[in-house]
């Protein structure tokens, strides 16, 4: 089997490429330097020439706040780029994995969002990812849509690394306590993806580590596992103004994963422990 991973130098793309290689799949990776997915002709040509059996589409415009100002760029990457990849994948009869987000939901309620729940993004980034989902559904039959949340990995910037950096210079920080979700370790998500693509159980899934917490609780656990003293003050999201609105409830139900016989991802606290060990070994 041959796989093409877009966004191969990003947090998820890096771990997906590594995981697929470890199980014997030949991997081709692209970055924005060697493939501009907003160029329809070049994207089609690249995919037809490499002819992968599966495409894992990790590349995306993910700067949530900047997206409110750079809507044209965000749309070009997340919507048009996804369309070109989906069309080309269908043309060569390849499977397609599209990485989506908890941000397709508006965050209402206090229970986990089911796969079938109505999507209603509250920011522009989420809107483009929702449009990407519809494109994938309409353009290619053999697809997996995987919504994830609060992603962190060894290769890139993330909340855990930010907390560790703040811990080097501060003794007191403020962290939002009214947004709830599942921190997700890219290494665990990569294993889930590698298991899923070897099936024909096409459709939409939620790929997140088990359990839920607020950003405040996540920060507490990070410093607890680091055995580092830090005064963490919980604040409302109203006190932390951002250009893009965030959903307060980012819980994603993983019931569908169990229904097809795949293992759910480990609990987020366990994942964090392994991630911090990985950082120490780096």
C-alpha positions in Angstrom: 0.0 0.0 0.0 1.2 3.5 -0.8 0.0 6.6 1.2 0.2 10.3 0.4 0.2 12.5 3.5 -0.4 16.2 3.0 0.9 18.6 5.6 3.6 16.0 6.4 5.6 18.4 8.5 2.7 19.4 10.8 1.9 17.9 14.2 -0.5 15.3 12.9 1.1 14.7 9.5 4.5 14.0 11.1 3.1 11.3 13.4 0.8 9.8 10.7 3.8 9.5 8.3 5.9 7.9 11.0 3.1 5.5 12.1 2.3 4.3 8.5 6.0 3.7 7.8 6.3 1.6 10.9 3.6 -0.7 9.7 5.1 -1.2 6.3 3.2 1.4 4.2 5.2 3.4 1.7 4.7 7.0 2.5 4.9 10.1 0.3 4.7 13.4 2.2 4.0 16.9 1.0 4.4 20.3 2.5 3.4 23.7 1.2 7.0 23.9 -0.2 6.6 21.0 -2.6 2.9 21.0 -3.3 0.6 24.0 -3.3 -2.8 22.3 -2.8 -4.5 25.5 -3.9 -3.1 25.0 -7.4 -5.7 22.7 -9.0 -3.6 21.6 -12.0 -0.5 20.9 -10.0 -2.4 19.0 -7.3 -4.1 16.8 -9.8 -0.9 16.1 -11.7 1.0 15.2 -8.5 -1.7 12.8 -7.3 -2.1 11.1 -10.7 1.7 10.7 -11.0 2.3 9.3 -7.5 -1.0 7.3 -7.6 -1.3 6.6 -3.9 -3.8 4.0 -2.6 -4.8 6.4 0.1 -4.5 10.1 0.8 -4.4 11.4 4.4 -5.2 15.1 4.1 -3.7 16.8 7.1 -2.7 20.0 5.4 -5.0 22.9 6.5 -5.1 26.6 7.4 -5.4 26.3 11.2 -4.7 29.8 12.5 -8.2 30.3 14.0 -7.9 34.0 14.9 -6.0 35.0 11.8 -8.6 33.2 9.7 -11.1 35.9 10.6 -8.9 38.4 8.8 -7.4 36.2 6.1 -10.6 34.6 4.9 -9.6 34.3 1.3 -6.4 32.4 2.2 -8.2 30.2 4.7 -11.0 29.4 2.1 -8.5 28.7 -0.6 -6.6 26.1 1.5 -9.4 24.5 3.5 -12.1 24.4 0.9 -10.7 24.7 -2.6 -7.6 22.7 -1.7 -9.7 20.0 -0.2 -11.9 19.9 -3.4 -8.9 19.5 -5.7 -7.6 16.6 -3.5 -11.0 14.9 -3.3 -11.6 15.1 -7.0 -8.1 13.7 -7.8 -8.5 10.9 -5.2 -11.8 9.9 -6.8 -10.2 9.9 -10.2 -7.6 7.4 -9.2 -10.0 5.4 -7.0 -7.9 6.2 -3.8 -9.3 6.3 -0.3 -9.3 9.7 1.3 -8.9 10.7 5.0 -10.1 14.2 5.7 -9.1 15.7 9.1 -11.8 17.9 10.5 -12.4 19.6 13.9 -14.6 20.0 16.9 -15.1 23.6 15.6 -17.7 22.5 13.1 -20.1 22.5 16.1 -21.4 25.6 17.9 -20.6 24.2 21.4 -24.1 24.4 22.7 -25.2 21.9 25.4 -23.1 20.0 27.9 -23.1 16.5 26.5 -20.7 15.0 23.8 -21.6 15.9 20.2 -22.7 12.8 18.3 -21.4 12.3 14.7 -24.9 13.0 13.4 -25.4 16.2 15.4 -26.2 19.3 13.4 -23.1 21.3 12.6 -23.1 25.1 13.1 -19.6 26.7 13.2 -19.2 29.8 15.3 -16.0 31.0 13.5 -14.7 31.2 10.0 -12.1 28.4 10.4 -14.8 26.1 11.5 -17.0 27.2 8.6 -14.3 26.2 6.1 -13.7 22.9 7.7 -17.5 22.2 7.6 -17.5 23.0 3.9 -14.6 20.7 3.4 -16.6 17.9 5.0 -19.4 18.4 2.6 -17.0 18.5 -0.4 -15.5 15.2 0.7 -18.9 13.6 1.1 -20.0 14.8 -2.4 -16.9 14.2 -4.4 -15.5 10.9 -3.2 -17.1 7.6 -2.2 -14.3 6.0 -0.3 -13.8 8.6 2.4 -13.1 8.8 6.1 -13.9 12.2 7.9 -12.2 12.3 11.2 -13.0 15.2 13.6 -10.5 15.8 16.3 -9.9 18.4 19.0 -7.2 20.2 21.1 -4.4 18.4 19.2 -0.8 18.3 20.5 2.3 16.5 19.2 6.0 16.5 19.2 6.4 18.4 15.9 4.9 21.9 16.2 3.4 24.5 18.6 0.6 23.5 21.0 -0.9 24.2 24.4 1.4 21.8 26.3 4.5 23.4 24.9 3.1 26.9 25.7 2.4 25.9 29.3 6.0 24.4 29.6 7.4 27.6 28.2 5.4 29.8 30.6 6.5 27.6 33.4 10.1 28.7 32.8 9.4 32.4 33.4 6.2 32.7 35.4 4.8 31.5 38.8 1.2 32.5 38.1 -1.0 32.2 35.0 -4.6 32.6 34.0 -6.3 29.9 32.0 -9.9 29.6 30.6 -12.1 27.3 32.5 -15.4 27.3 30.6 -14.4 25.6 27.4 -14.5 21.8 27.7 -13.0 19.2 25.3 -10.6 16.3 24.8 -6.9 17.0 24.5 -5.7 14.7 21.7 -2.1 13.3 21.3 -1.2 13.1 17.6 0.6 9.8 18.1 -2.6 8.1 19.4 -4.6 9.7 16.6 -2.1 8.5 14.0 -2.6 4.9 15.3 -6.3 5.3 15.0 -6.0 6.6 11.5 -3.7 3.7 10.5 -6.2 1.2 11.8 -9.2 2.8 10.2 -7.7 3.1 6.7 -7.2 -0.7 6.6 -10.9 -1.1 6.7 -13.7 -0.2 4.4 -15.9 1.4 7.1 -16.2 4.7 5.3 -17.9 7.6 7.0 -17.5 10.2 9.7 -15.7 9.5 13.0 -14.6 11.4 16.1 -10.9 10.7 16.8 -10.0 12.1 20.3 -8.5 10.8 23.5 -11.0 9.6 26.0 -12.2 11.8 28.8 -12.9 15.6 29.0 -11.5 18.6 30.7 -11.3 22.4 30.6 -8.2 24.2 29.4 -7.7 25.1 33.1 -7.9 21.5 34.2 -5.6 20.5 31.3 -3.0 23.1 32.5 -3.4 21.8 36.1 -2.6 18.3 34.9 0.4 19.4 32.8 2.1 21.0 35.8 1.1 18.2 38.1 2.7 15.7 35.8 5.8 17.9 35.5 5.9 18.1 39.3 6.2 21.9 38.9 4.7 24.5 41.2 2.4 26.9 39.3 -0.5 29.1 40.5 -3.2 28.6 37.9 -6.2 31.0 38.1 -9.4 29.9 36.3 -11.0 32.6 34.2 -14.1 32.9 32.0 -13.6 33.1 28.2 -15.2 36.5 28.5 -12.1 37.7 30.2 -9.8 36.3 27.4 -10.9 38.1 24.3 -10.0 36.5 20.9 -10.9 37.5 17.4 -12.6 34.2 16.7 -15.3 32.8 18.9 -14.6 29.4 20.4 -17.2 26.7 21.1 -17.6 26.1 24.9 -18.6 22.5 24.5 -16.1 20.6 22.3 -16.9 17.2 23.7 -17.0 14.6 20.9 -18.7 11.2 21.3 -16.6 8.3 20.2 -19.4 5.7 20.3 -19.1 5.0 16.6 -15.4 3.8 17.0 -16.5 1.0 19.3 -19.4 0.1 17.0 -16.9 -0.9 14.2 -14.7 -2.8 16.5 -11.7 -0.4 16.7 -10.1 0.5 19.9 -10.8 3.9 21.3 -7.9 6.2 22.0 -6.4 6.1 25.6 -7.5 8.5 28.3 -6.1 12.0 27.8 -4.2 11.9 31.1 -2.4 8.8 30.0 -1.7 10.3 26.6 -0.2 13.5 28.3 2.1 11.3 30.4 3.5 9.6 27.3 3.8 12.8 25.5 5.9 14.4 28.2 8.1 11.4 28.3 8.5 11.7 24.5 9.6 15.4 24.9 12.2 14.4 27.5 13.6 11.8 25.2 13.8 14.2 22.3 
